Amino acid sequence: MAVETEQIALVTGASSGIGEAAAHELLGAGFTVYGTSRKAAAGENRNGIVFLPLDVTNDESVAAVVREVLERSGRIDVLVNNAGVGSSGASEESSVAQDQVVFDVNVFGLLRMTKAVLPHMRAQGSGRVINMSSVGGFAPQPFMASYVSSKHAVEGYSESVDHEVREHGVRVLLVEPFNTSTASTPAWCGVTTHCRSTSGDGTPSKTSWRTG
């Protein structure tokens, strides 16, 4: 296992949008940055960021990416949980299975990644987990019930775990974006909140999108 003296950051959903911007900011601040996306080639270098494949809904994939970063660099100082999926439309029109997909990525994917890195951060006595939430994590948004409720869960989990690990030098932080135009946001919307799709007769229809 290699051990680097500079700080190491791991950013999920780093191929576009907020994740890509965060990865480049960390790189500019002097971090060694690993970015992930579902379709990345292992070890691919994109403008100084080393990409690794990751599916946050898969336990083995999560374990493998954390193991790979530790083998390459020996530590993880910052985890940015950015990979996510969006969903909009009338709540009654989505199936429970569709709602479960949103939660498996936005909530349980974030939990998988956090649980995978926390033992290492606690052992090294320092670390930051930065969880991408949303203004929708504390404010209601009609026609985005699944997405908003998943972000409410992210808020509660993050604030609770922060109290568990802060005595070990580890903090869990929240970022709550609003009206952020990214490549992963539907073209008809252009923002990550207050989005609504309608069918030809004006009634809401179900739409989803994903980052990472």
C-alpha positions as CSV (number, residue, x, y, z in Angstrom):
1,M,0.0,0.0,0.0
2,A,1.4,3.4,-1.0
3,V,1.3,6.2,1.4
4,E,1.1,9.8,0.1
5,T,1.9,12.9,2.1
6,E,-0.6,15.1,0.3
7,Q,-4.3,14.8,1.0
8,I,-6.5,12.4,-1.0
9,A,-10.0,13.1,-2.1
10,L,-12.6,10.7,-3.6
11,V,-15.5,12.2,-5.5
12,T,-18.4,10.1,-6.7
13,G,-20.4,11.1,-9.8
14,A,-17.4,13.2,-10.9
15,S,-17.9,13.0,-14.7
16,S,-20.1,16.1,-15.0
17,G,-21.9,18.8,-13.1
18,I,-21.3,19.5,-9.5
19,G,-19.1,16.4,-9.0
20,E,-16.8,17.4,-11.8
21,A,-16.5,21.0,-10.5
22,A,-15.8,19.7,-7.0
23,A,-13.1,17.4,-8.2
24,H,-11.3,20.2,-10.1
25,E,-11.6,22.5,-7.1
26,L,-10.0,19.9,-4.9
27,L,-7.3,19.3,-7.5
28,G,-6.6,23.0,-7.6
29,A,-6.3,23.0,-3.8
30,G,-3.5,20.5,-4.0
31,F,-5.4,17.2,-3.4
32,T,-4.8,14.0,-5.2
33,V,-8.2,13.4,-6.6
34,Y,-10.0,10.2,-7.6
35,G,-13.3,10.6,-9.4
36,T,-15.8,7.9,-10.2
37,S,-18.5,7.2,-12.7
38,R,-20.3,4.1,-13.7
39,K,-18.6,3.9,-17.1
40,A,-15.1,5.0,-16.2
41,A,-12.1,3.0,-17.3
42,A,-10.0,2.1,-14.2
43,G,-7.0,4.4,-13.9
44,E,-8.2,6.7,-16.7
45,N,-6.7,10.2,-16.2
46,R,-9.0,13.1,-17.1
47,N,-7.1,16.4,-16.7
48,G,-5.3,15.3,-13.6
49,I,-8.2,13.4,-12.0
50,V,-7.8,9.6,-11.8
51,F,-11.1,7.9,-12.6
52,L,-12.4,4.6,-11.3
53,P,-15.6,2.7,-12.1
54,L,-18.2,2.7,-9.4
55,D,-21.9,1.7,-9.0
56,V,-23.0,3.1,-5.6
57,T,-25.9,0.6,-5.6
58,N,-23.5,-2.4,-5.5
59,D,-21.8,-3.4,-2.3
60,E,-18.9,-5.1,-4.1
61,S,-18.3,-2.1,-6.4
62,V,-18.2,0.3,-3.4
63,A,-15.8,-2.0,-1.5
64,A,-13.6,-2.3,-4.6
65,V,-13.3,1.4,-5.3
66,V,-12.3,2.2,-1.7
67,R,-9.8,-0.6,-1.7
68,E,-8.3,0.7,-5.0
69,V,-7.8,4.2,-3.6
70,L,-6.3,2.9,-0.4
71,E,-3.9,0.6,-2.4
72,R,-2.9,3.5,-4.6
73,S,-2.6,6.3,-2.0
74,G,-2.8,4.7,1.4
75,R,-5.5,7.0,2.8
76,I,-8.7,8.9,2.1
77,D,-9.0,12.4,3.6
78,V,-12.2,13.7,1.8
79,L,-15.1,11.8,0.4
80,V,-17.6,13.8,-1.7
81,N,-20.9,11.8,-2.1
82,N,-22.2,13.4,-5.2
83,A,-23.6,10.5,-7.3
84,G,-27.3,10.8,-7.4
85,V,-30.5,10.3,-9.4
86,G,-33.4,12.8,-9.8
87,S,-37.1,12.2,-10.2
88,S,-40.0,14.5,-10.9
89,G,-43.7,14.1,-11.5
90,A,-46.8,13.4,-9.5
91,S,-46.1,11.0,-6.6
92,E,-49.1,8.8,-7.4
93,E,-47.8,8.1,-10.9
94,S,-44.5,6.5,-9.8
95,S,-44.3,2.9,-8.7
96,V,-42.8,1.9,-5.5
97,A,-40.0,0.2,-7.5
98,Q,-39.2,3.6,-9.2
99,D,-39.1,5.3,-5.8
100,Q,-36.8,2.5,-4.5
101,V,-34.3,3.3,-7.3
102,V,-34.1,6.9,-6.1
103,F,-33.5,5.9,-2.5
104,D,-31.0,3.2,-3.5
105,V,-28.8,5.7,-5.2
106,N,-29.4,8.9,-3.2
107,V,-29.6,7.4,0.2
108,F,-28.3,3.9,0.4
109,G,-25.5,4.6,-2.2
110,L,-24.4,7.4,0.1
111,L,-24.6,5.2,3.1
112,R,-22.6,2.5,1.4
113,M,-19.8,4.9,0.6
114,T,-19.8,6.5,4.0
115,K,-19.7,3.2,5.8
116,A,-16.8,2.1,3.6
117,V,-14.6,5.1,4.4
118,L,-15.4,5.9,8.0
119,P,-13.3,3.1,9.6
120,H,-10.2,4.3,7.7
121,M,-10.8,8.0,8.5
122,R,-11.4,7.1,12.2
123,A,-8.2,5.1,12.2
124,Q,-6.2,8.0,10.8
125,G,-7.8,10.4,13.2
126,S,-9.1,12.8,10.6
127,G,-11.4,13.1,7.5
128,R,-14.3,14.8,5.9
129,V,-17.4,13.3,4.4
130,I,-19.2,15.9,2.2
131,N,-22.7,14.8,1.3
132,M,-24.5,16.4,-1.6
133,S,-28.0,17.3,-0.4
134,S,-30.3,20.0,-1.8
135,V,-32.6,22.8,-0.8
136,G,-35.1,20.1,-1.3
137,G,-33.6,18.4,1.7
138,F,-35.3,20.7,4.1
139,A,-38.1,22.4,2.0
140,P,-41.0,20.7,0.3
141,Q,-41.1,20.6,-3.5
142,P,-44.3,19.5,-5.2
143,F,-44.0,17.0,-8.0
144,M,-40.5,15.9,-6.7
145,A,-41.7,13.9,-3.7
146,S,-39.3,10.9,-4.1
147,Y,-36.3,13.0,-4.8
148,V,-37.0,15.5,-2.0
149,S,-37.8,12.7,0.6
150,S,-34.5,11.1,-0.3
151,K,-32.6,14.3,0.4
152,H,-34.5,14.7,3.7
153,A,-33.1,11.3,4.6
154,V,-29.6,12.4,3.6
155,E,-29.9,15.4,5.9
156,G,-31.0,13.4,8.9
157,Y,-28.3,10.7,8.3
158,S,-25.5,13.2,7.8
159,E,-26.3,15.3,10.9
160,S,-26.7,12.2,13.1
161,V,-23.5,10.5,11.9
162,D,-21.5,13.7,12.3
163,H,-22.3,13.6,16.1
164,E,-21.1,10.0,16.2
165,V,-17.7,10.5,14.5
166,R,-16.6,14.1,15.4
167,E,-14.8,13.0,18.5
168,H,-12.5,10.9,16.2
169,G,-11.5,14.0,14.1
170,V,-14.0,13.1,11.4
171,R,-16.8,15.4,10.3
172,V,-19.8,14.8,8.0
173,L,-20.9,17.9,6.1
174,L,-23.8,18.9,3.9
175,V,-24.0,20.9,0.7
176,E,-27.4,22.1,-0.3
177,P,-27.4,23.4,-3.9
178,F,-30.3,25.3,-5.5
179,N,-31.1,26.1,-9.1
180,T,-27.9,24.5,-10.5
181,S,-27.9,23.9,-14.2
182,T,-25.8,20.8,-15.0
183,A,-25.5,18.4,-17.9
184,S,-27.3,15.8,-15.9
185,T,-30.4,18.0,-15.4
186,P,-33.2,17.4,-18.0
187,A,-33.0,19.9,-20.9
188,W,-36.6,20.9,-20.3
189,C,-35.8,22.0,-16.8
190,G,-32.3,23.4,-16.5
191,V,-32.3,23.4,-12.7
192,T,-32.0,20.7,-10.0
193,T,-35.1,21.9,-8.1
194,H,-38.5,23.3,-8.9
195,C,-38.6,21.0,-12.0
196,R,-41.8,19.8,-13.5
197,S,-42.6,17.8,-16.6
198,T,-46.0,17.8,-18.2
199,S,-47.7,15.6,-20.8
200,G,-49.6,17.0,-23.7
201,D,-52.7,17.7,-21.7
202,G,-50.9,19.5,-19.0
203,T,-50.9,16.7,-16.4
204,P,-47.6,15.9,-14.7
205,S,-45.6,13.0,-16.1
206,K,-42.8,11.0,-14.4
207,T,-39.2,11.9,-15.4
208,S,-35.9,10.8,-13.9
209,W,-32.2,11.6,-14.5
210,R,-29.0,10.4,-12.9
211,T,-25.4,11.6,-12.2
212,G,-22.5,9.2,-11.7
